[in-house]
């Protein structure tokens, strides 16, 4: 029994060291204004009155930024309020979009904010979803194999840490309409998404099938 315990401890240490070496903390701005806007979003969009901006993660949502560089992708999320080039969603809330992780084209993983703080990245599900953004996703900068491996690693890391039930692509989010996790109050507030592509999602799901995630609801 002692030997088994020692083996488990060694594996845990190796896993912890691997995570520390692989995930780079690069925090976006999370000042009092962003905290207030986040709590306001939870209240107005989901009828969740909370003293904090914390969430209980139930799903992971994979995205692409459609921005070709790490620098520009980071800048898109960095400030607390929406930039003037996002009028399509500003009328809903002034809270800037963000995600918990940002994966560069070379596979480097950046953690932008705490995993249990709400980020605005997916309509209807932000209250329970950890977001992973991938730099690129355009014709000129398609997602890379290194990004795929990094996403698989992140899904495994997060599923080991939290009670994750679903792993979805951003393009699948509307399939949760009517699901108990879907809390968006406005039936007219939707945006059309294609990221990160079903081929990417199939590969991630195949590599993480041992976690037995629930299938995405079908309408």
N, C-alpha and C positions, 0 to 999 in steps of 0.2 A: 504493500500500500504506500509506503514512504517513497519507493522508487517511482511509482505512478505519479504521486504528487510532485516529485521533483521534475519529472518529464513535463508535466503540465505547466509548472512554474517556468521552466526553461523556454517552452514554446511561447508562453505569454510574454516573456521578456523579449524574445526575438521579434514577436509580432509588434510589441510596443516600440522597439527600436526602429523597426521597418517603417512604422507609421510616422514616427518623428522625423525620419530622414526623407520621407516621401512628400509629406504635406508641409508647405511653406505658409506661414501666417503672414498675410498682407491685408490688414484690415481696411475696410472702407470707412468713411465717416459715419459714426453712429452717435450723434450728439442729442441733446434734449429735444431738438426739433424733430429729428427722425423718430425718436422714441414716441413722442406725442402723436405724430402722424401715423405711426404703426398701430398704436392703440386705438386711434380714431378709425383706421381702416378696419380693424377687427370688429369694432362696434357697428360701424355703418354698413359694411359689406356682409358681415356674418352674424350680427346681433350677439356678439361675444363681448361682454363687459369685463375687462380684465385690468388689474392694477399694474401688470407688467406686459411686455411684448413677447412673452415666452410661448412656445408651442410644444406639443407632444408629437414627435415625428411618427407618422404612420406610413408615409410613402416617400419615394425618391423620384424626382422629375428631372429628366435629362433634356438639355437644350443645346442650341448653338447660338452664338451671338450675332451671326451674319456681319461681323466686323472683322477685318483681316488681321489685326494685330492685338497683342496682349495689352499694350499701352492704351489704345483707344477703347478696347473692351473694358478695361479697368476703369477708365475715366467715365464711361457710360453709367457705371454703378456707383461711383465714388461719392457723389454729393447726395445730400438728404432729400432734395426736391427734384422733381422731373425737369429735364432740360426742355428748352422751347421746341425741340424737334419731335416731341411726343404729344401733340395735341389730341391724338386719337384716344388717349386714356387719361389725360389730365383732368377732364371734366368729372371723372369718377373719384379721383383722389390726387392730391399734389405729391403724395409719397413717391419717391423715385423707385424704379425697378432695381432689383438686386438679386443676388443668389448667394448661397452659402459657400460654394466652391466655384473656381474658375480654372479650367484646364487649358494650358497653352498647347500650341501645335506640336511642341516637342515632348508633350506628356507631363510636364511639370504641373503639379497640383497646388493651387493657391487657395487657402481658406480666407474668405473675405469677411466673415462674421461668425458669431457663435452658432453652432448647429441647432440650438433650441430657441433661437430668436427668430421671429417671423420675418421672412423676406418676401417682397412682392415679385413673384415670377410666374404664377399660374392662377388664372381666374378660378374662383370657387373653392380652391384647395390650399391656399397659402397657410391656413391655420394648422395644417397637419403635414406639410410637405417640405422636405429638404431639396433645395435646388442646386443642380450642377450645370453650369454653363461651359460650353466648349468654344474656344476662340475659332472663328471662321464659320464655315458652313455655306460659303458662296461657291459659285462655279470656279472662281480663281483660287479659292482657299478651302477645298473640301476637308472634312474631318480626316485625321490621320490614324494610322494603325497605333501609334503611340498614345493618341488620345483614347482610342478604344480600350487599350490595356489599362490606362489610368482610370477610366470610368468603371471598368470591371473591378479594379482594386478598391475604388471608393465605395461601390455598392457592397462589396464584401465587408469592408471596414465598418460601414454604417449599419449593415444588417446584423453584424456581430455586436454592435454597441447599443442598438435600439430595436424596438419591436416593429420592424418594417414589414408591412403587409403587401405593399404594391411597389413595383418599379415600372414607371411609365415614361413614354416620350411625350414631349409637350403637345404633339399633334393628337394625342389620345385623350386629352383632358376632358373634352365635352362628353365623353362616354360615361363620365361619372354623374351627369345630370340625373337627379332622382335618387342617387345613392346617399346613404346616411352621412358620408363624409362631405358631400356637396352642400355648401352653405351660402353660396352667392344669392343675394336677395333680389337682384335685378335680372329678370328673364331676358332683357334685351342687351345685356352687357356680355359680349363674346368677341373674341378676335380669332381669325383663322390662322392656324399654325401648321407648319410642315416639318418642324425640327424634332429630333435630330435625324429623322428618316427611319423607316421600318427595318431596313437592312442593318443599320447600326443597333437598333433595339433587339432584333433577333439574335445578334451575336452576343450582346450583353446578357440577355436572358439565358442563352444556351450555356454561357460560361458560369452563370450563378444559379443554375437550376437546383443545386443542392439545398438552397434555402427555401424552396417550395413556396415562392411568392404566389399570391392569389392572382388569377387571371383578370385582365382588364374587363370591366363589365361590357356586355354587348347590348346595344339598344334594340 
